[in-house]
Amino acid sequence: MIRRPPRSTPKPSSAASDVYKRQLYLSYKNLEMYDEAKILLTDWIQKNPTDDNAQELLEEILQLESS
């Protein structure tokens, strides 16, 4: 039997989760759904406080809103 590695890692900071967050962020940004993006990212950050990438995306949305 050939053993294959898992398709993705369960770590919240994995590349797959980063791509997922970026895609959601860009979708919300393009549709100007900033409130939804803030809710999503804030919830993610509460569950994964060491995820600097999510924090940067949230800060970017807050800057877009204030401009």
C-alpha positions in Angstrom: 0.0 0.0 0.0 1.3 3.4 -0.9 0.9 6.0 1.8 0.3 9.6 0.7 0.8 12.7 2.7 -2.3 14.6 3.8 -3.7 17.0 1.3 -3.5 19.9 3.8 -2.2 20.5 7.2 -4.6 21.2 10.1 -2.5 24.1 11.3 -4.4 27.4 11.1 -1.3 29.1 9.7 -1.0 26.7 6.8 -0.7 27.9 3.2 -4.1 26.5 2.4 -5.8 28.6 5.1 -3.8 31.7 4.0 -5.1 31.3 0.5 -8.6 30.7 1.7 -8.5 33.9 3.9 -7.0 35.9 1.0 -9.7 34.7 -1.5 -12.5 35.6 1.0 -10.9 38.9 1.7 -10.6 39.8 -2.0 -14.2 38.7 -2.6 -15.5 40.9 0.2 -13.2 43.8 -0.8 -14.4 43.7 -4.5 -18.0 43.7 -3.3 -17.3 46.3 -0.7 -18.6 44.0 2.0 -16.3 45.4 4.6 -18.5 44.5 7.6 -18.7 40.8 6.6 -14.9 40.7 6.1 -14.3 42.3 9.5 -16.6 39.7 11.2 -14.9 36.8 9.4 -11.4 38.0 10.2 -12.2 39.0 13.8 -13.6 35.6 14.5 -10.6 33.9 12.8 -8.2 36.0 14.9 -10.0 35.2 18.1 -9.6 31.5 17.4 -6.0 31.9 16.0 -4.4 34.8 17.8 -0.9 34.1 16.4 -2.1 34.5 12.8 -0.4 37.7 11.7 -1.6 37.4 8.2 -5.2 37.6 9.3 -4.4 40.6 11.5 -2.8 42.4 8.5 -5.9 41.8 6.3 -8.1 43.2 9.0 -6.0 46.3 9.3 -6.2 46.7 5.6 -10.0 46.6 5.6 -10.1 49.1 8.5 -7.9 51.5 6.5 -10.1 51.1 3.4 -13.2 51.9 5.5 -11.6 55.1 6.9 -10.5 56.4 3.6 
